[in-house]
Amino acid sequence: MTMPKSQPIILDEACAPRRILELFSVKWTTMVLHSLHFHGGTCRTGVLARSLPGCSKKMLTQTLREMERDGLIDRKVYPVVPPMVEYSLTPLGQLFIEPIELLYAWGEKNAEALKKLSRRRTATAAQKSTKGASRKP
């Protein structure tokens, strides 16, 4: 019996896997969505900033603007002094919570695998750095 030839998988630019990975490949986007979800769907800028150590103010602002433009979050500015700004998940943003939470839960469950991956990346970077140093006169 002959096996039918399988067709190659073609992942064109508009396909779902590429579009999902485009969203998930931006480091802070998924973390902002997770943080907003953790805080009940709405929180102020300062709360978000404290929830994301290592994210600079500039990067957080840029990420929030992109997410607002993409329709993942809403921004509400209150007419008070000093200004108060709140960000909240939109219905579209809510759609992405489930896969993000599943991915993060998987990461916690498989922490050892992630540690091995991290060690591999560290070792590779160290090897590259050593090779580069030995080539210098």
C-alpha positions as CSV (number, residue, x, y, z in Angstrom):
1,M,0.0,0.0,0.0
2,T,1.4,3.4,-1.0
3,M,1.2,6.3,1.4
4,P,-0.3,9.4,-0.1
5,K,2.1,12.2,-0.5
6,S,1.5,14.9,2.1
7,Q,1.4,18.5,1.1
8,P,4.0,20.8,2.5
9,I,2.8,23.1,5.2
10,I,2.8,26.7,3.9
11,L,2.6,29.3,6.5
12,D,1.8,32.5,4.6
13,E,2.1,35.9,6.1
14,A,-1.6,36.1,7.0
15,C,-2.0,32.7,8.5
16,A,-3.1,32.2,12.1
17,P,0.2,30.8,13.5
18,R,2.2,33.7,12.2
19,R,-0.3,36.3,13.5
20,I,-0.4,34.6,16.9
21,L,3.4,34.4,17.1
22,E,3.6,38.1,16.0
23,L,1.5,39.1,19.1
24,F,3.3,36.7,21.5
25,S,6.8,37.5,20.3
26,V,6.6,41.0,21.7
27,K,8.0,40.4,25.1
28,W,5.9,42.9,27.1
29,T,2.6,42.5,25.3
30,T,1.7,39.2,26.9
31,M,3.0,40.3,30.3
32,V,0.8,43.4,30.2
33,L,-2.2,41.4,29.3
34,H,-1.4,38.9,32.1
35,S,-0.9,41.7,34.6
36,L,-4.1,43.5,33.6
37,H,-6.0,40.2,34.0
38,F,-4.4,39.5,37.4
39,H,-5.5,43.0,38.6
40,G,-9.1,42.4,37.5
41,G,-8.9,43.7,34.0
42,T,-8.2,47.3,34.9
43,C,-5.3,49.1,36.6
44,R,-3.3,52.3,36.7
45,T,0.0,52.9,34.9
46,G,2.0,52.7,38.2
47,V,0.5,49.4,39.1
48,L,1.4,48.0,35.7
49,A,5.0,49.4,36.0
50,R,5.4,47.7,39.5
51,S,4.1,44.5,38.1
52,L,6.7,44.4,35.3
53,P,10.2,44.8,36.9
54,G,12.8,45.3,34.1
55,C,10.4,47.1,31.8
56,S,11.5,50.6,31.4
57,K,9.0,53.5,31.5
58,K,9.7,54.2,27.8
59,M,9.1,50.5,26.8
60,L,6.0,50.3,28.9
61,T,4.6,53.5,27.3
62,Q,5.5,52.2,23.8
63,T,3.9,48.8,24.5
64,L,0.7,50.3,25.9
65,R,0.4,52.6,22.9
66,E,0.8,49.7,20.5
67,M,-1.7,47.6,22.4
68,E,-4.2,50.4,22.5
69,R,-3.7,50.9,18.7
70,D,-4.3,47.2,18.2
71,G,-7.5,47.3,20.2
72,L,-6.2,45.0,23.0
73,I,-6.6,47.6,25.7
74,D,-8.5,50.9,26.4
75,R,-6.9,54.0,28.0
76,K,-9.0,56.3,30.2
77,V,-7.6,59.6,31.4
78,Y,-9.3,61.1,34.4
79,P,-9.4,65.0,34.6
80,V,-7.7,65.3,37.9
81,V,-4.4,66.7,39.1
82,P,-2.0,64.9,39.0
83,P,-3.4,63.1,35.9
84,M,-4.7,59.6,36.5
85,V,-4.6,57.1,33.7
86,E,-6.2,53.6,33.8
87,Y,-5.8,50.8,31.3
88,S,-8.3,48.1,30.8
89,L,-8.7,45.0,28.7
90,T,-11.0,45.2,25.8
91,P,-13.2,42.3,24.7
92,L,-10.5,41.6,22.1
93,G,-7.8,41.7,24.7
94,Q,-9.9,39.3,26.9
95,L,-9.8,36.7,24.0
96,F,-6.0,36.4,24.4
97,I,-6.0,35.8,28.2
98,E,-6.8,32.1,28.0
99,P,-3.9,31.1,25.8
100,I,-1.5,33.4,27.7
101,E,-2.5,31.9,31.0
102,L,-2.2,28.4,29.6
103,L,1.2,29.1,28.3
104,Y,2.4,30.7,31.6
105,A,0.9,27.8,33.6
106,W,2.8,25.4,31.3
107,G,6.0,27.4,31.9
108,E,5.5,27.0,35.7
109,K,4.8,23.3,35.3
110,N,7.9,22.8,33.1
111,A,10.3,25.1,34.9
112,E,13.1,22.6,34.7
113,A,12.9,22.4,30.9
114,L,13.0,26.2,30.8
115,K,16.1,26.2,33.1
116,K,17.8,23.8,30.7
117,L,17.0,26.1,27.8
118,S,18.3,29.1,29.7
119,R,21.5,27.2,30.5
120,R,21.9,26.3,26.8
121,R,21.5,29.9,25.7
122,T,24.0,31.1,28.4
123,A,26.5,28.4,27.3
124,T,26.1,29.4,23.6
125,A,26.6,33.1,24.4
126,A,29.7,32.3,26.4
127,Q,31.1,30.1,23.6
128,K,30.6,32.9,21.1
129,S,32.2,35.4,23.4
130,T,35.2,33.2,24.0
131,K,35.7,32.5,20.3
132,G,35.5,36.2,19.6
133,A,38.1,37.0,22.3
134,S,40.5,34.4,21.0
135,R,40.5,35.9,17.5
136,K,41.5,39.3,18.6
137,P,45.2,40.1,18.3
